């Protein structure tokens, strides 16, 4: 593991310190690591949604509602596994 230095405004650090107790984080480092993980996950979800939106309407073949529902369920199953969501 590598150490990094991050400079933050006093007000932001005070807010982090208040949230530590409310959310049972033991250190600022633990809180910041968790926040970074959440942001990375959020960015990855945005990329997936952008890719999906580009595919919308790109198929020329007719698809039934049942086929659409099955495809949607399969896509969300894959996303849940990839993003560890339950």
Backbone as XML, in Angstrom:
<?xml version="1.0"?>
<chain id="A" units="angstrom">
  <residue number="1" name="UNK">
    <atom name="N" x="0.847" y="-1.173" z="0.000"/>
    <atom name="CA" x="0.000" y="0.000" z="0.000"/>
    <atom name="C" x="0.895" y="1.239" z="0.000"/>
  </residue>
  <residue number="2" name="UNK">
    <atom name="N" x="0.485" y="2.228" z="-0.749"/>
    <atom name="CA" x="1.264" y="3.461" z="-0.829"/>
    <atom name="C" x="0.551" y="4.577" z="-0.072"/>
  </residue>
  <residue number="3" name="UNK">
    <atom name="N" x="1.333" y="5.468" z="0.493"/>
    <atom name="CA" x="0.787" y="6.634" z="1.184"/>
    <atom name="C" x="0.753" y="7.812" z="0.216"/>
  </residue>
  <residue number="4" name="UNK">
    <atom name="N" x="-0.311" y="8.611" z="0.313"/>
    <atom name="CA" x="-0.410" y="9.836" z="-0.478"/>
    <atom name="C" x="-0.745" y="10.982" z="0.459"/>
  </residue>
  <residue number="5" name="UNK">
    <atom name="N" x="-0.509" y="12.187" z="0.008"/>
    <atom name="CA" x="-0.838" y="13.376" z="0.783"/>
    <atom name="C" x="-1.955" y="14.117" z="0.071"/>
  </residue>
  <residue number="6" name="UNK">
    <atom name="N" x="-2.976" y="14.491" z="0.833"/>
    <atom name="CA" x="-4.103" y="15.222" z="0.273"/>
    <atom name="C" x="-4.334" y="16.456" z="1.135"/>
  </residue>
  <residue number="7" name="UNK">
    <atom name="N" x="-4.424" y="17.608" z="0.486"/>
    <atom name="CA" x="-4.713" y="18.841" z="1.217"/>
    <atom name="C" x="-6.204" y="19.133" z="1.093"/>
  </residue>
  <residue number="8" name="UNK">
    <atom name="N" x="-6.826" y="19.484" z="2.234"/>
    <atom name="CA" x="-8.257" y="19.789" z="2.253"/>
    <atom name="C" x="-8.512" y="21.019" z="3.103"/>
  </residue>
  <residue number="9" name="UNK">
    <atom name="N" x="-9.602" y="21.695" z="2.755"/>
    <atom name="CA" x="-10.007" y="22.862" z="3.537"/>
    <atom name="C" x="-10.436" y="22.411" z="4.938"/>
  </residue>
  <residue number="10" name="UNK">
    <atom name="N" x="-10.280" y="23.309" z="5.911"/>
    <atom name="CA" x="-10.648" y="22.994" z="7.285"/>
    <atom name="C" x="-12.119" y="22.595" z="7.398"/>
  </residue>
  <residue number="11" name="UNK">
    <atom name="N" x="-12.987" y="23.301" z="6.685"/>
    <atom name="CA" x="-14.418" y="23.010" z="6.758"/>
    <atom name="C" x="-14.745" y="21.604" z="6.285"/>
  </residue>
  <residue number="12" name="UNK">
    <atom name="N" x="-14.071" y="21.151" z="5.237"/>
    <atom name="CA" x="-14.299" y="19.807" z="4.719"/>
    <atom name="C" x="-13.832" y="18.759" z="5.719"/>
  </residue>
  <residue number="13" name="UNK">
    <atom name="N" x="-12.684" y="18.984" z="6.328"/>
    <atom name="CA" x="-12.180" y="18.055" z="7.348"/>
    <atom name="C" x="-13.096" y="18.005" z="8.563"/>
  </residue>
  <residue number="14" name="UNK">
    <atom name="N" x="-13.638" y="19.150" z="8.944"/>
    <atom name="CA" x="-14.575" y="19.174" z="10.075"/>
    <atom name="C" x="-15.827" y="18.367" z="9.742"/>
  </residue>
  <residue number="15" name="UNK">
    <atom name="N" x="-16.297" y="18.494" z="8.508"/>
    <atom name="CA" x="-17.482" y="17.726" z="8.093"/>
    <atom name="C" x="-17.181" y="16.228" z="8.079"/>
  </residue>
  <residue number="16" name="UNK">
    <atom name="N" x="-15.996" y="15.856" z="7.590"/>
    <atom name="CA" x="-15.594" y="14.444" z="7.608"/>
    <atom name="C" x="-15.554" y="13.938" z="9.038"/>
  </residue>
  <residue number="17" name="UNK">
    <atom name="N" x="-14.966" y="14.718" z="9.938"/>
    <atom name="CA" x="-14.876" y="14.309" z="11.339"/>
    <atom name="C" x="-16.262" y="14.095" z="11.961"/>
  </residue>
  <residue number="18" name="UNK">
    <atom name="N" x="-17.227" y="14.947" z="11.601"/>
    <atom name="CA" x="-18.595" y="14.763" z="12.115"/>
    <atom name="C" x="-19.199" y="13.466" z="11.572"/>
  </residue>
  <residue number="19" name="UNK">
    <atom name="N" x="-18.927" y="13.159" z="10.306"/>
    <atom name="CA" x="-19.492" y="11.965" z="9.685"/>
    <atom name="C" x="-18.835" y="10.681" z="10.196"/>
  </residue>
  <residue number="20" name="UNK">
    <atom name="N" x="-17.609" y="10.777" z="10.668"/>
    <atom name="CA" x="-16.917" y="9.595" z="11.181"/>
    <atom name="C" x="-17.739" y="8.913" z="12.265"/>
  </residue>
  <residue number="21" name="UNK">
    <atom name="N" x="-18.161" y="9.684" z="13.236"/>
    <atom name="CA" x="-18.913" y="9.133" z="14.356"/>
    <atom name="C" x="-20.289" y="8.652" z="13.913"/>
  </residue>
  <residue number="22" name="UNK">
    <atom name="N" x="-20.959" y="9.456" z="13.088"/>
    <atom name="CA" x="-22.316" y="9.111" z="12.647"/>
    <atom name="C" x="-22.349" y="7.801" z="11.866"/>
  </residue>
  <residue number="23" name="UNK">
    <atom name="N" x="-21.288" y="7.512" z="11.143"/>
    <atom name="CA" x="-21.268" y="6.352" z="10.256"/>
    <atom name="C" x="-20.275" y="5.276" z="10.665"/>
  </residue>
  <residue number="24" name="UNK">
    <atom name="N" x="-19.793" y="5.369" z="11.883"/>
    <atom name="CA" x="-18.932" y="4.340" z="12.488"/>
    <atom name="C" x="-17.627" y="4.076" z="11.744"/>
  </residue>
  <residue number="25" name="UNK">
    <atom name="N" x="-17.046" y="5.124" z="11.189"/>
    <atom name="CA" x="-15.701" y="5.004" z="10.631"/>
    <atom name="C" x="-14.725" y="5.266" z="11.772"/>
  </residue>
  <residue number="26" name="UNK">
    <atom name="N" x="-13.632" y="4.504" z="11.812"/>
    <atom name="CA" x="-12.690" y="4.694" z="12.910"/>
    <atom name="C" x="-11.632" y="5.748" z="12.606"/>
  </residue>
  <residue number="27" name="UNK">
    <atom name="N" x="-11.356" y="5.981" z="11.305"/>
    <atom name="CA" x="-10.334" y="6.968" z="10.933"/>
    <atom name="C" x="-10.756" y="7.750" z="9.696"/>
  </residue>
  <residue number="28" name="UNK">
    <atom name="N" x="-10.121" y="8.887" z="9.519"/>
    <atom name="CA" x="-10.330" y="9.676" z="8.299"/>
    <atom name="C" x="-9.925" y="8.865" z="7.072"/>
  </residue>
  <residue number="29" name="UNK">
    <atom name="N" x="-8.833" y="8.133" z="7.195"/>
    <atom name="CA" x="-8.335" y="7.331" z="6.079"/>
    <atom name="C" x="-9.380" y="6.314" z="5.625"/>
  </residue>
  <residue number="30" name="UNK">
    <atom name="N" x="-9.997" y="5.635" z="6.569"/>
    <atom name="CA" x="-11.030" y="4.653" z="6.251"/>
    <atom name="C" x="-12.199" y="5.327" z="5.524"/>
  </residue>
  <residue number="31" name="UNK">
    <atom name="N" x="-12.597" y="6.494" z="6.019"/>
    <atom name="CA" x="-13.696" y="7.244" z="5.405"/>
    <atom name="C" x="-13.345" y="7.656" z="3.968"/>
  </residue>
  <residue number="32" name="UNK">
    <atom name="N" x="-12.144" y="8.181" z="3.773"/>
    <atom name="CA" x="-11.725" y="8.665" z="2.457"/>
    <atom name="C" x="-11.578" y="7.504" z="1.480"/>
  </residue>
  <residue number="33" name="UNK">
    <atom name="N" x="-11.012" y="6.369" z="1.925"/>
    <atom name="CA" x="-10.906" y="5.194" z="1.052"/>
    <atom name="C" x="-12.290" y="4.747" z="0.581"/>
  </residue>
  <residue number="34" name="UNK">
    <atom name="N" x="-13.236" y="4.692" z="1.516"/>
    <atom name="CA" x="-14.598" y="4.263" z="1.177"/>
    <atom name="C" x="-15.245" y="5.232" z="0.190"/>
  </residue>
  <residue number="35" name="UNK">
    <atom name="N" x="-15.027" y="6.526" z="0.393"/>
    <atom name="CA" x="-15.581" y="7.539" z="-0.518"/>
    <atom name="C" x="-14.989" y="7.383" z="-1.924"/>
  </residue>
  <residue number="36" name="UNK">
    <atom name="N" x="-13.710" y="7.090" z="-2.013"/>
    <atom name="CA" x="-13.067" y="6.895" z="-3.310"/>
    <atom name="C" x="-13.606" y="5.644" z="-3.993"/>
  </residue>
  <residue number="37" name="UNK">
    <atom name="N" x="-13.777" y="4.562" z="-3.235"/>
    <atom name="CA" x="-14.349" y="3.339" z="-3.811"/>
    <atom name="C" x="-15.749" y="3.602" z="-4.366"/>
  </residue>
  <residue number="38" name="UNK">
    <atom name="N" x="-16.559" y="4.321" z="-3.610"/>
    <atom name="CA" x="-17.922" y="4.641" z="-4.057"/>
    <atom name="C" x="-17.890" y="5.477" z="-5.338"/>
  </residue>
  <residue number="39" name="UNK">
    <atom name="N" x="-16.997" y="6.442" z="-5.410"/>
    <atom name="CA" x="-16.897" y="7.297" z="-6.599"/>
    <atom name="C" x="-16.456" y="6.483" z="-7.816"/>
  </residue>
  <residue number="40" name="UNK">
    <atom name="N" x="-15.492" y="5.585" z="-7.648"/>
    <atom name="CA" x="-15.041" y="4.749" z="-8.750"/>
    <atom name="C" x="-16.174" y="3.855" z="-9.251"/>
  </residue>
  <residue number="41" name="UNK">
    <atom name="N" x="-16.935" y="3.302" z="-8.334"/>
    <atom name="CA" x="-18.078" y="2.467" z="-8.699"/>
    <atom name="C" x="-19.128" y="3.283" z="-9.452"/>
  </residue>
  <residue number="42" name="UNK">
    <atom name="N" x="-19.385" y="4.488" z="-8.969"/>
    <atom name="CA" x="-20.348" y="5.385" z="-9.619"/>
    <atom name="C" x="-19.911" y="5.722" z="-11.045"/>
  </residue>
  <residue number="43" name="UNK">
    <atom name="N" x="-18.630" y="5.999" z="-11.233"/>
    <atom name="CA" x="-18.110" y="6.316" z="-12.565"/>
    <atom name="C" x="-18.235" y="5.119" z="-13.509"/>
  </residue>
  <residue number="44" name="UNK">
    <atom name="N" x="-17.973" y="3.929" z="-12.984"/>
    <atom name="CA" x="-18.100" y="2.726" z="-13.811"/>
    <atom name="C" x="-19.560" y="2.500" z="-14.214"/>
  </residue>
  <residue number="45" name="UNK">
    <atom name="N" x="-20.479" y="2.724" z="-13.290"/>
    <atom name="CA" x="-21.907" y="2.593" z="-13.614"/>
    <atom name="C" x="-22.306" y="3.585" z="-14.701"/>
  </residue>
  <residue number="46" name="UNK">
    <atom name="N" x="-21.798" y="4.808" z="-14.620"/>
    <atom name="CA" x="-22.104" y="5.822" z="-15.632"/>
    <atom name="C" x="-21.605" y="5.380" z="-17.007"/>
  </residue>
  <residue number="47" name="UNK">
    <atom name="N" x="-20.416" y="4.791" z="-17.056"/>
    <atom name="CA" x="-19.877" y="4.309" z="-18.329"/>
    <atom name="C" x="-20.762" y="3.219" z="-18.921"/>
  </residue>
  <residue number="48" name="UNK">
    <atom name="N" x="-21.215" y="2.301" z="-18.083"/>
    <atom name="CA" x="-22.074" y="1.215" z="-18.542"/>
    <atom name="C" x="-23.388" y="1.776" z="-19.064"/>
  </residue>
  <residue number="49" name="UNK">
    <atom name="N" x="-23.959" y="2.733" z="-18.341"/>
    <atom name="CA" x="-25.222" y="3.324" z="-18.781"/>
    <atom name="C" x="-25.062" y="4.080" z="-20.101"/>
  </residue>
  <residue number="50" name="UNK">
    <atom name="N" x="-23.945" y="4.771" z="-20.281"/>
    <atom name="CA" x="-23.683" y="5.463" z="-21.550"/>
    <atom name="C" x="-23.579" y="4.458" z="-22.694"/>
  </residue>
  <residue number="51" name="UNK">
    <atom name="N" x="-22.881" y="3.353" z="-22.448"/>
    <atom name="CA" x="-22.734" y="2.329" z="-23.482"/>
    <atom name="C" x="-24.094" y="1.724" z="-23.831"/>
  </residue>
  <residue number="52" name="UNK">
    <atom name="N" x="-24.916" y="1.491" z="-22.823"/>
    <atom name="CA" x="-26.256" y="0.946" z="-23.065"/>
    <atom name="C" x="-27.122" y="1.933" z="-23.832"/>
  </residue>
  <residue number="53" name="UNK">
    <atom name="N" x="-27.010" y="3.204" z="-23.511"/>
    <atom name="CA" x="-27.843" y="4.193" z="-24.197"/>
    <atom name="C" x="-27.454" y="4.319" z="-25.666"/>
  </residue>
  <residue number="54" name="UNK">
    <atom name="N" x="-26.198" y="4.063" z="-25.981"/>
    <atom name="CA" x="-25.765" y="4.115" z="-27.377"/>
    <atom name="C" x="-26.334" y="2.945" z="-28.182"/>
  </residue>
  <residue number="55" name="UNK">
    <atom name="N" x="-26.630" y="1.839" z="-27.487"/>
    <atom name="CA" x="-27.172" y="0.662" z="-28.160"/>
    <atom name="C" x="-28.677" y="0.753" z="-28.387"/>
  </residue>
  <residue number="56" name="UNK">
    <atom name="N" x="-29.328" y="1.621" z="-27.641"/>
    <atom name="CA" x="-30.786" y="1.732" z="-27.720"/>
    <atom name="C" x="-31.210" y="2.055" z="-29.155"/>
  </residue>
  <residue number="57" name="UNK">
    <atom name="N" x="-32.080" y="1.213" z="-29.687"/>
    <atom name="CA" x="-32.612" y="1.435" z="-31.022"/>
    <atom name="C" x="-31.679" y="1.037" z="-32.152"/>
  </residue>
  <residue number="58" name="UNK">
    <atom name="N" x="-30.534" y="0.453" z="-31.836"/>
    <atom name="CA" x="-29.580" y="0.119" z="-32.897"/>
    <atom name="C" x="-29.937" y="-1.176" z="-33.621"/>
  </residue>
  <residue number="59" name="UNK">
    <atom name="N" x="-30.800" y="-1.996" z="-33.032"/>
    <atom name="CA" x="-31.183" y="-3.252" z="-33.666"/>
    <atom name="C" x="-32.288" y="-3.022" z="-34.685"/>
  </residue>
  <residue number="60" name="UNK">
    <atom name="N" x="-32.186" y="-3.686" z="-35.831"/>
    <atom name="CA" x="-33.180" y="-3.538" z="-36.892"/>
    <atom name="C" x="-34.228" y="-4.655" z="-36.840"/>
  </residue>
  <residue number="61" name="UNK">
    <atom name="N" x="-34.027" y="-5.665" z="-35.999"/>
    <atom name="CA" x="-34.983" y="-6.762" z="-35.964"/>
    <atom name="C" x="-36.061" y="-6.494" z="-34.918"/>
  </residue>
  <residue number="62" name="UNK">
    <atom name="N" x="-37.210" y="-7.071" z="-35.144"/>
    <atom name="CA" x="-38.346" y="-6.917" z="-34.229"/>
    <atom name="C" x="-38.116" y="-7.775" z="-32.993"/>
  </residue>
  <residue number="63" name="UNK">
    <atom name="N" x="-38.401" y="-7.200" z="-31.836"/>
    <atom name="CA" x="-38.216" y="-7.901" z="-30.574"/>
    <atom name="C" x="-39.511" y="-7.851" z="-29.791"/>
  </residue>
  <residue number="64" name="UNK">
    <atom name="N" x="-39.915" y="-8.993" z="-29.246"/>
    <atom name="CA" x="-41.152" y="-9.043" z="-28.462"/>
    <atom name="C" x="-40.903" y="-8.483" z="-27.062"/>
  </residue>
  <residue number="65" name="UNK">
    <atom name="N" x="-41.996" y="-8.161" z="-26.371"/>
    <atom name="CA" x="-41.879" y="-7.680" z="-24.995"/>
    <atom name="C" x="-41.227" y="-8.732" z="-24.104"/>
  </residue>
  <residue number="66" name="UNK">
    <atom name="N" x="-41.565" y="-9.986" z="-24.318"/>
    <atom name="CA" x="-40.977" y="-11.065" z="-23.512"/>
    <atom name="C" x="-39.467" y="-11.136" z="-23.720"/>
  </residue>
  <residue number="67" name="UNK">
    <atom name="N" x="-39.025" y="-10.974" z="-24.966"/>
    <atom name="CA" x="-37.590" y="-10.986" z="-25.252"/>
    <atom name="C" x="-36.890" y="-9.790" z="-24.623"/>
  </residue>
  <residue number="68" name="UNK">
    <atom name="N" x="-37.541" y="-8.626" z="-24.662"/>
    <atom name="CA" x="-36.968" y="-7.429" z="-24.039"/>
    <atom name="C" x="-36.827" y="-7.604" z="-22.531"/>
  </residue>
  <residue number="69" name="UNK">
    <atom name="N" x="-37.860" y="-8.157" z="-21.892"/>
    <atom name="CA" x="-37.806" y="-8.380" z="-20.444"/>
    <atom name="C" x="-36.704" y="-9.383" z="-20.095"/>
  </residue>
  <residue number="70" name="UNK">
    <atom name="N" x="-36.576" y="-10.437" z="-20.874"/>
    <atom name="CA" x="-35.528" y="-11.431" z="-20.622"/>
    <atom name="C" x="-34.142" y="-10.799" z="-20.786"/>
  </residue>
  <residue number="71" name="UNK">
    <atom name="N" x="-33.966" y="-9.986" z="-21.820"/>
    <atom name="CA" x="-32.676" y="-9.323" z="-22.043"/>
    <atom name="C" x="-32.365" y="-8.348" z="-20.917"/>
  </residue>
  <residue number="72" name="UNK">
    <atom name="N" x="-33.380" y="-7.593" z="-20.481"/>
    <atom name="CA" x="-33.182" y="-6.655" z="-19.381"/>
    <atom name="C" x="-32.764" y="-7.399" z="-18.117"/>
  </residue>
  <residue number="73" name="UNK">
    <atom name="N" x="-33.469" y="-8.485" z="-17.796"/>
    <atom name="CA" x="-33.146" y="-9.256" z="-16.599"/>
    <atom name="C" x="-31.719" y="-9.798" z="-16.667"/>
  </residue>
  <residue number="74" name="UNK">
    <atom name="N" x="-31.323" y="-10.284" z="-17.823"/>
    <atom name="CA" x="-29.973" y="-10.818" z="-17.992"/>
    <atom name="C" x="-28.926" y="-9.705" z="-17.844"/>
  </residue>
  <residue number="75" name="UNK">
    <atom name="N" x="-29.198" y="-8.534" z="-18.431"/>
    <atom name="CA" x="-28.256" y="-7.412" z="-18.335"/>
    <atom name="C" x="-28.074" y="-6.972" z="-16.879"/>
  </residue>
  <residue number="76" name="UNK">
    <atom name="N" x="-29.176" y="-6.880" z="-16.140"/>
    <atom name="CA" x="-29.064" y="-6.470" z="-14.749"/>
    <atom name="C" x="-28.385" y="-7.534" z="-13.900"/>
  </residue>
  <residue number="77" name="UNK">
    <atom name="N" x="-28.593" y="-8.791" z="-14.235"/>
    <atom name="CA" x="-27.916" y="-9.871" z="-13.519"/>
    <atom name="C" x="-26.406" y="-9.755" z="-13.704"/>
  </residue>
  <residue number="78" name="UNK">
    <atom name="N" x="-25.986" y="-9.479" z="-14.932"/>
    <atom name="CA" x="-24.554" y="-9.317" z="-15.220"/>
    <atom name="C" x="-23.996" y="-8.104" z="-14.478"/>
  </residue>
  <residue number="79" name="UNK">
    <atom name="N" x="-24.735" y="-6.984" z="-14.504"/>
    <atom name="CA" x="-24.280" y="-5.777" z="-13.801"/>
    <atom name="C" x="-24.183" y="-6.007" z="-12.305"/>
  </residue>
  <residue number="80" name="UNK">
    <atom name="N" x="-25.159" y="-6.693" z="-11.725"/>
    <atom name="CA" x="-25.139" y="-6.965" z="-10.293"/>
    <atom name="C" x="-23.909" y="-7.780" z="-9.912"/>
  </residue>
  <residue number="81" name="UNK">
    <atom name="N" x="-23.588" y="-8.791" z="-10.725"/>
    <atom name="CA" x="-22.406" y="-9.604" z="-10.441"/>
    <atom name="C" x="-21.136" y="-8.775" z="-10.571"/>
  </residue>
  <residue number="82" name="UNK">
    <atom name="N" x="-21.053" y="-7.982" z="-11.651"/>
    <atom name="CA" x="-19.841" y="-7.191" z="-11.904"/>
    <atom name="C" x="-19.633" y="-6.128" z="-10.830"/>
  </residue>
  <residue number="83" name="UNK">
    <atom name="N" x="-20.725" y="-5.489" z="-10.395"/>
    <atom name="CA" x="-20.613" y="-4.382" z="-9.441"/>
    <atom name="C" x="-20.879" y="-4.826" z="-8.007"/>
  </residue>
  <residue number="84" name="UNK">
    <atom name="N" x="-21.052" y="-6.121" z="-7.796"/>
    <atom name="CA" x="-21.303" y="-6.698" z="-6.456"/>
    <atom name="C" x="-22.481" y="-6.026" z="-5.770"/>
  </residue>
  <residue number="85" name="UNK">
    <atom name="N" x="-23.591" y="-5.921" z="-6.490"/>
    <atom name="CA" x="-24.811" y="-5.315" z="-5.946"/>
    <atom name="C" x="-25.798" y="-6.426" z="-5.646"/>
  </residue>
  <residue number="86" name="UNK">
    <atom name="N" x="-26.478" y="-6.311" z="-4.554"/>
    <atom name="CA" x="-27.546" y="-7.263" z="-4.215"/>
    <atom name="C" x="-28.636" y="-6.549" z="-3.503"/>
  </residue>
</chain>
